[in-house]
Amino acid sequence: MKLYKFAVLFLALVLMLSACAPAAPTSSAAQNPSASGASQTESGKWCSGVTIRFFAGGDEGDTFASIVLRGAKAAEADLGPKVDYVFSGWNTEKMTNQLREAIAAKPDGIAFMGHAGDDAVMPLAEQASTAGIMMMYQNVDVPQVRAKYGGGYVGAQLTPQGYALGQKTIRQFGFKTGDHALVLGAWGDPGRFLREEGTAKAFEDAGMVVTRLRALPEWASDPNQGTGEITAAVLKDPDLKIVVFPGGQLLGAVPTYWDAMKKKPGDLIAIGYDTSPQVIDAFNRGYVQLTSDQQPYLQGYMPILSLCMTLKYGMGPMNLDTGAGFVDVNNYKAVADLAEKGIR
């Protein structure tokens, strides 16, 4: 009787998997068995013959974009596609123009950061779809675009991630109604500010007093450019207890900001997002107390892997939440070595 039940369950599973089989591959590489079969096994690069434009978001040297880039280059080396890398300095208008240029170049796939938001990306996603170019998105989601034209998303779920950081902060540091917080974020950028707004909303839901400060995109490439406005905002509020930074570039520069204000480590709680060698150093020196890690290495590697799987084998695009959890003064040493290597 048990064997009979097992056989019935096994047959049902086979039928279910058959019904859910992915669409046939659409790229020329996928349609040519010699491009993906034995010859690829011999070379070990099963995705060779595929061309991809990959957007790293920032400048090549900035601490976050460099981790994304390292992940993407690892995927290129492991899988074998030809990847052209695009750097945008976190400037959404520049990203949009570069996406237009990428579509005109007609690669097989594009991995794009969705900072420009649904409205700006929608007509370009339509052009890519018409041209038969597969799209993936990383770091900032464009859910309306993906719902209409397809594509997966690799990155943190921004609003939940931001709200969770706010709740974690309140619990960990005992903040209460009336406590003052300064939250830096990309206010005004359609998709990008959602994470920081989530943190600000968590604080406000707890009765805290929140000041929002717009962090300019160029600060990510050169955090020193933000020193004047950040220090002015901090010194303006003598009751301020915590500052939230929007990314690892600025969070890693907290010692610079605090020194400019003649503040000592721990005078203000400093939290934010991402890890990097600079952030780990700031933890070690007592300047930073908490960060939410979104694993940018995965945001480089997985979009390329997903595009290869779709273009070669017709598999559906991947959707991966890379928001791994929190790094604080109690566990930062566990990721220190990987951060120094540019992986975390």
Buried (B, 14 or more C-beta within 10 A) or exposed (E): EEEEEEEEEEEEEEEEEEEEEEEEBBBEBBEEEEBBEEBBEEEEBBBBBBBBBBBBBBBEEBBBBBBBBBBBBBBBEBBBBEBEBBBBBBBBEBBBBBBEEBBEEEBBBBBBBBBBBBEBBBEBBBBBBEEEBBBBBBBBBBEBBBEBBBBBBBBBBBBBBBBBBBBBBBEBBEBEEEBBBBBBBBBEBBBBBBBBBBBBBBBBEBEBBBBBBBBBBBBBBBBEEBBEBBBEBBEEEEEBBBBBBBBBBBBBBBBBBBEBBEBEBEEBBBBBBBBBBBBBBBBEEEBBBBBBBBBBBBBBBBBBBBBBBBBBBBBEBBBBBBBBEBBBEEEBEEBBEBBEEBBB
